[in-house]
C-alpha cells in the first residue's frame, strides 16, 4: 500500500504525462474515481488519494479540521512525492479543497476542475447535511450509508444498480471512519466561507455541475463561476451529484478536453 505523509495514494498512467490529482467528496475515498481513472490515465499521470482520517489513510483522533487543512494535506502529498506542479480535480468537498489550494498555493496548480462544488453553502445543501447528521446520530452508520444513494444518484440509476449499491454499503460500513470524523468533516464544509477571496484565483477553473443534482443545486455553480476571473461553467442535464459514477463516458468526454486545454469557452 502506497503511503506519503500518512495519506494513502495510488498512481495510474505514464510517469511522463502531466500529473492530475483527484480528490473525492465527503466520503473521502479514492474509490470514488475508479470509473474515471482508465480514461483519465490515457492522458495524465493520475494520483488518487484517501483523505486523512478516511479509508486507508491515517486515522487521526477526532478534533477540529478545515478545508484549508485538507488543502495542506495535498501540498504535503505533493512534497512527499517530489511533485511541484499538478492539475487538480475535486468532487464536492474535493472541489473546495482544490479552490483552497488555488488560493493558498496558486503556483502549484495548473488547471482546476470543481465538480458539483460551491463557493457559498446553499440553504438546500445545508438542509441535506442536517438530514445526514440526524440519520447518523439517531439511526447509526448503517442507516446513514443506506440513505446516501438518495443524495448521490438519480432514482432510475439507483433502481438499476440496487445490488451494486447494497454491496458498496456493506463495504463502506466495514471501513466507516466513525461518527466523530464524519461530523467534523461536515462541520468543515459548513465553516468554509472563502467569500471575495475566490475572485483572487487567477487559474483556469472548470465549474462542473449537473441539472438533477439532489445535494448541490446546479444554480450554485453559476454563483461560483461568476466569482472566478477564469471560471468556465459546464452543466450537464443528468447524472446526479455523483455524475462521474453514473455517467463516466459522458463525464470524461466533457472534462478531458478542458483539462487538456482544448476547450477555452466560458459556458455551455
C-alpha positions in Angstrom: 0.0 0.0 0.0 1.5 3.3 -1.1 1.6 6.0 1.7 3.0 9.5 1.7 2.8 11.7 4.9 0.2 9.4 6.2 -2.0 9.6 3.1 -2.8 6.6 1.0 -2.4 7.2 -2.7 -2.4 5.3 -5.9 -1.0 6.2 -9.3 -2.1 5.4 -12.8 -0.9 6.2 -16.2 2.5 7.2 -17.6 5.1 8.8 -15.3 6.0 11.1 -18.2 2.5 12.6 -18.5 1.2 15.7 -16.7 0.1 15.0 -13.2 -3.6 15.1 -12.3 -4.6 14.7 -8.6 -8.2 13.5 -8.0 -9.8 14.4 -4.7 -13.1 12.8 -3.5 -16.0 14.3 -1.7 -17.4 13.8 1.8 -16.9 10.1 1.8 -13.2 10.8 1.2 -12.1 7.6 -0.6 -10.1 7.3 -3.8 -12.5 4.6 -4.9 -14.9 7.4 -5.9 -12.9 7.8 -9.1 -12.4 4.2 -10.1 -14.9 4.5 -13.1 -13.0 7.5 -14.4 -9.3 6.6 -13.9 -8.9 4.5 -17.1 -10.0 7.4 -19.4 -8.0 10.0 -17.5 -4.9 7.9 -17.2 -4.6 7.8 -21.0 -3.6 11.4 -20.9 -2.3 12.1 -17.4 -0.3 10.5 -14.6 -3.3 10.2 -12.2 -2.9 10.3 -8.5 -6.0 9.4 -6.4 -5.8 9.5 -2.6 -7.9 8.9 0.6 -8.5 12.0 2.7 -6.8 11.9 6.1 -8.9 10.1 8.6 -10.6 8.1 5.9 -10.1 4.6 4.4 -6.5 3.6 4.0 -5.0 6.9 5.2 -4.0 7.6 8.8 -6.9 7.6 11.2 -6.5 10.8 13.1 -8.0 11.3 16.5 -11.3 13.3 16.5 -10.8 17.0 16.5 -11.5 20.2 14.5 -10.5 20.2 10.9 -11.0 22.6 7.9 -11.0 22.7 4.2 -7.7 24.6 4.4 -6.1 21.8 6.4 -7.2 19.3 3.8 -5.6 21.5 1.1 -2.4 21.5 3.2 -2.6 17.7 3.1 -2.5 17.9 -0.7 0.6 20.0 -0.6 2.2 17.6 1.8 1.4 14.7 -0.5 2.9 16.6 -3.5 6.0 17.4 -1.5 6.4 13.8 -0.3 6.2 12.6 -3.9 8.6 15.3 -5.2 5.8 16.9 -7.4 5.9 20.6 -7.8 3.0 21.3 -10.2 -0.3 19.5 -10.9 -3.7 19.8 -12.4 -6.4 19.1 -9.9 -10.0 17.8 -10.0 -12.2 17.5 -6.9 -15.7 16.3 -6.3 -17.8 18.4 -3.9 -15.6 18.7 -0.8 -12.7 17.7 -3.0 -13.5 20.7 -5.2 -13.5 23.0 -2.2 -10.1 21.6 -1.4 -9.0 22.5 -4.9 -10.2 26.0 -4.5 -8.4 26.4 -1.2 -5.3 25.0 -2.8 -5.6 27.6 -5.7 -6.0 30.4 -3.1 -3.0 29.4 -0.9 -0.6 27.8 -3.4 -1.5 29.1 -6.9 2.0 28.3 -8.2 1.4 24.6 -7.5 -1.7 24.2 -9.6 -2.3 24.4 -13.4 -5.9 23.8 -14.2 -8.6 23.1 -11.6 -11.9 21.3 -12.1 -14.6 21.6 -9.4 -17.3 19.0 -9.8 -20.6 19.8 -8.1 -19.0 22.1 -5.6 -19.8 25.6 -4.4 -18.4 28.9 -3.2 -21.1 29.5 -0.7 -23.1 26.8 1.0 -26.7 26.8 -0.3 -29.6 26.5 2.3 -30.8 23.4 0.4 -27.5 21.7 0.8 -27.3 22.7 4.5 -30.7 21.0 5.0 -29.3 17.9 3.4 -26.4 17.9 5.8 -28.9 18.3 8.7 -30.5 15.1 7.5 -27.1 13.4 7.1 -26.3 14.2 10.8 -29.7 13.3 12.1 -29.5 9.8 10.4 -26.0 9.2 11.8 -26.8 10.3 15.3 -30.3 8.8 15.7 -30.1 5.7 13.5 -26.4 4.9 13.2 -23.9 4.3 10.4 -25.8 1.7 8.6 -28.9 3.9 8.1 -26.6 6.8 7.2 -24.9 4.7 4.4 -28.2 3.3 3.1 -29.5 6.8 2.6 -26.5 8.1 0.6 -27.8 7.0 -2.8 -30.8 9.3 -2.4 -28.5 12.2 -2.4 -25.8 10.9 -4.8 -27.6 9.2 -7.7 -30.7 9.7 -10.0 -33.6 7.4 -9.0 -33.6 5.3 -12.2 -29.8 4.6 -11.8 -30.3 3.7 -8.1 -33.0 1.2 -9.1 -30.9 -0.3 -11.8 -27.9 -0.6 -9.6 -29.6 -1.8 -6.4 -27.4 -4.9 -5.8 -24.2 -2.9 -6.5 -25.2 -0.2 -4.0 -26.1 -2.8 -1.4 -22.6 -4.4 -1.8 -20.9 -1.0 -1.6 -22.9 0.0 1.5 -21.7 -3.2 3.2 -18.1 -2.5 2.2 -18.4 1.2 3.4 -19.8 0.0 6.7 -16.7 -2.0 7.4 -14.5 1.0 6.5 -16.7 3.6 8.2 -14.4 6.2 9.9 -16.7 6.8 12.8 -19.3 9.4 13.7 -16.9 11.9 15.1 -14.9 12.0 11.9 -18.0 12.4 9.7 -19.3 15.1 11.9 -16.1 17.1 11.8 -15.9 16.8 8.0 -19.5 18.1 7.7 -18.6 20.9 10.1 -15.6 21.8 7.9 -18.0 22.1 4.9 -20.3 24.4 6.9 -17.4 26.6 8.1 -15.8 27.2 4.7 -16.6 30.8 3.7 -14.0 32.0 1.2 -16.1 35.0 0.1 -14.3 37.6 -2.0 -11.0 35.6 -1.9 -12.4 33.5 -4.7 -12.1 36.4 -7.0 -8.3 36.4 -6.5 -8.0 33.0 -8.1 -6.3 33.6 -11.5 -6.1 30.0 -12.5 -8.4 28.4 -15.1 -11.3 26.8 -13.2 -13.9 24.5 -14.7 -17.1 24.7 -12.6 -18.9 21.4 -13.5 -22.5 20.8 -12.4 -25.5 18.5 -13.2 -29.0 19.8 -13.5 -30.5 16.9 -11.5 -28.1 17.1 -8.6 -30.1 16.2 -5.4 -27.5 17.5 -3.0 -25.9 20.7 -4.6 -28.4 22.6 -6.8 -27.0 23.4 -10.2 -27.7 27.1 -9.8 -25.0 27.2 -7.2 -22.4 26.7 -9.9 -23.4 30.0 -11.6 -22.6 32.0 -8.4 -19.2 30.2 -8.1 -18.3 30.7 -11.7 -19.2 34.4 -11.6 -16.7 35.0 -8.9 -13.8 33.3 -10.7 -11.9 35.5 -13.2 -11.1 32.5 -15.4 -14.1 30.4 -14.5 -15.8 28.2 -17.1 -19.2 26.7 -16.3 -20.5 23.4 -17.7 -23.9 22.0 -16.7 -24.9 18.5 -17.9 -28.6 17.6 -18.0 -28.4 14.4 -15.9 -26.2 12.2 -13.8 -27.0 13.3 -10.3 -24.5 14.5 -7.7 -22.1 11.7 -8.4 -22.3 12.2 -12.2 -18.8 10.9 -12.7 -20.0 7.5 -11.4 -23.4 7.3 -13.1 -22.3 8.7 -16.5 -18.5 8.1 -16.7 -18.3 8.2 -20.5 -20.2 11.5 -20.7 -18.2 12.9 -17.8 -14.9 12.1 -19.5 -16.0 13.4 -22.9 -16.7 16.8 -21.3 -14.0 17.1 -18.8 -11.0 15.8 -20.7 -10.9 18.4 -23.5 -10.9 21.1 -20.8 -8.2 19.5 -18.7 -6.1 19.1 -21.8 -6.6 22.8 -22.7 -8.6 22.0 -25.9 -11.7 23.9 -24.7 -11.4 27.5 -23.6 -15.1 28.6 -23.8 -16.8 30.1 -20.8 -20.1 28.3 -20.6 -22.4 25.7 -22.0 
